[in-house]
Amino acid sequence: MDVKQLFDISGKIALITGGTAGIGEMIAEGLASAGARVWICARRQDRLDAAVEKLGQYGEVHGIRADVSTDEGIAGLVAALEPQGRLDILVNNAGTSIEAPLGKFPRVAFDSVMDLNVTAPFLLTQALLPLLRAAATPEDPARVVNIASLVGMSAGALNHFSYSASKAAVIRLTQHLARALARDNIAVNALSPGFFPSELTAEVLSDPAYKASVASPFGARYGTAEDITGHVIFLCSRASSWTTGINIPVSGGRRVIDA
């Protein structure tokens, strides 16, 4: 057994949605550093260009401007990837969150969050099935990694009702897709990050009380690029070729051993 080969993803073609910032950018950096050929997508061209330039120092990284919350955006993204002939790794990371008091939480906020966080990963996975099937083998399945959240497993203290509901849906959607795609040799798994510094968490970091509340049993540190990337590489390598339909909390034990 060549243990080094167990975690080798060099040469694999990967797409990461929302790959210009936060956890998506961390994952893109990690996969590129590991030798994968990485494509990232985002809605804003300026942010996409900046991310591609930054991430290019770690390996092969390309950008595709696309809004995955729309049918047109998904179709354009698929068309841009078709010349590659296959897709080994799809990381459904793009997401959003809106916070408002219960009595004032608007319908449009609920709908828009569910659309990007749940509907878009489903429709994008569906549209990319031909490319995923082209990459899949019994020994080394194509991989879909859905980025859920710890609040999809246990509601947090913030008033982001649609966000926590959407991430719970992502976990269950992962199980459904895993069952449906196993015969196609496509493995579908989810990661539920705890507290990682990002644009979505920047505002709450300014609140000392909330900042203290997100500490894990390991102490007052937050998730790092290494923490999330290690799990993604595991889920996309030979090491996990017989693993599908699972959800892994990446939270330093928070709400898992300290529930």
N, C-alpha and C positions, 0 to 999 in steps of 0.2 A: 504493500500500500504506500503510495506517495502522498503523504499528508499535506504537503504544500499544494498539490493539485486539487485537494478538496475545496479550497477556498479561492481557486483561480477563476477570475471572470474576464481575463484579458481577451480582447477581440470581440466581446459581446456587444451588441447594439442595444442601447438603453434610451428610453424616453422618460423624462421627469417633468411632469406638469408643475407649474408654479416654481420653476427652478431658479428664479433670480434672487431669492432672499430666504432667510430663515432656514427651516429644516430642509426645504427643497434644494437650496444652494449648498447646504452641508452634504446632502446626499450626492449631488452632482460632483462636488469636489472629491468626495471619497471614491465614487465609481470611476471617475477619470483618472485619479491617482492609481487605481488598481488595474488600469489598462483597458477599461471599457471605452467604447466609442459612444459618446454621450450627446444626446440632443435634449435641449431644454426648451420649454415654451412659456410664453407669458403674453399678456395683452399689450403692454407698452413697449414700443420699439427701443426707446432710450434706455430703459432698464435692461432689456434683453441684450443690447449691444454692450452695456457696461459689464453685465454678468459674464458674457462670453469672453470678453477681453480678460477679465479677472481670472476666470476659471481655466482659461487656455494655458496658463502656466503649469497646470497639473496634468494635462493630457489633451486628448482630442475632444473638443466641445463645440457644438453647433447650436444655433438659435433658430427657432421658428416662431414667428409672431402669430398667435392664435388665441381666441377667446373660447375656451372649452365649454363655456356655459351656453353656447349657441350651436345650432346644427351646422351653420356655415363654418364656424371655427373648427369644429371637429372634422368636417369634410376636408378643409384646407390642410389641417395637420396630417391627416391620413395620406392625402395626395403628396405632401412633401416628403413623407417617409417611404412611400411605395418604391422609389428607385433603389432603396437599400435591399429590397427583396425579402427581408425578414425583420422581426423585432424579437430580441431575446428577453428583454426586460421592460416592463411598463410599471412606472411608479406613479400612482394616482395620488398626488400630493396637493394640488391646487385646492384652496379652500378659503373660506371667509367666516367672520363672526360679527354679530351685531348684538349689542347689549342695551337693554332698556328695561324699566320697571314692568312688572307683570301687567299692571292695569293699563300701561301705555305701549305695550309691545305691538307694533303694527303688523298687519298681515303681509305687507310687501317685504318686510324684513324676514319674516318666517319663510316665505316662498323663495326669496333670492338666496338665502343660505342653504336651504334644502336642495335647490336647483344646482348650485355649484358643488356642494359637498357630497351629494348623493347621486342625483340624476346624471351629472356630467361624468363621473367615473364609470357608471354603468354603460352609458351610451358610447363613451370613448373605447372602453374595453370591447364592446360589441363591434364597433367599427374597425378595430384593429385585429380582430380575430384571424383574418387571412394571413397577416404578417406574423402573428404569434404562432399560428399553426405551422407556418413554414419554418420556424426556428425550433420547433418542439421535437424531442425524441424521448423514448421511454427512460433512457439513462440520464438525460439532461433536459428536463422539461423547460418550456418557456415559462417565464415568471411574471406574475402580476402581484405587486405589493401595494396595498391600500393603506394610506396613512390615516388612521382613525385618531383617537385621543383617549387619554385616561378618563375624561369626563363622559365619554361614551359608555364607560363601565360603571361609573358612580358619579352622580351629579355634583358639580362644584359649587362654590359659594357665589359665583357671579351670576347675573341675570341674563345669561346668554342661552335662552331657552331653546332656540332653534339650533344652535351650535351643538349643544350636548345631545339633543335628539338626533341630529344628523349624523353624529359620530357613532351613536349606538346603531343607527341604521347601516352605517358603513361596515361595522363588525358583522352584522347579520347578512348583509349583502355579500361579504367575503365568503361566508359559509355556503351561500347559495351558488355563487359562481364557482367555488371550488368543486362542489358536487357536479355541476353541469359540465365543467371543462376537464375533469380528470381523464376521461376517455380520449381527449384530444392531447393529452400529455402537456397540459398547461396547469401549473400550480398557482393557486391564489391564496395569499396570506395577508395578514394585517399587522401593523405595528400601532400601538397606542402610546404615543409619547406622553410623558409627564411634562414638567415645566422646562422648556427650552427658551432661551432668549430669542425673540423675533419681533417683527412689527406688531403681531397680534398681542404680544405680552408686554411690549414696551411701556404702555400706559400704566398697567397695574404694578410694574416694578417701582413706580414712584410712591406707592402706598406701603409704608413700612409694615403695617399689620398684615396685609396680604402677602407681602414678600416673605415674612416669617412663616406664614401659614402653608407655603408651598415647599418648605424644607422636607426632605425625605429622611428615612431612617439612617441614611448614610451621612446626614448632616446638611448644613446650609450651602449646598452647591447646586447648580442647575445642570441640565443636560448639555453635553458638548457634541461637536461634530463626530468625534470618535465613538461616542455612545450610540448615536443613531446609525452611523455608517457601518459599524461592526455588525449590527443586526441585518441591515440591508444586504451586505455582502454575503452573510450566511444564507439568507433566504434566496439569493440569486446564484449560488454556487452549487457544485456537486454535493457539498456537505448537507444540503437540505433537499436533495432530489426526491426523497420519499416523504416529503412534508407538505401538506396542503390543508387549507381550511382552518388554520390556527390564528389566534390573535396574541401577540406578545406585548405585555406592558413594558415600556422602557421608561422607568420612572424612579429608579433608585429605591424601589420597594414601596413607594407611597401608594396608599389605598390598596395595597396587595397584602403586605405583611403588617401594616399598621392600620388596617380597616377597623 
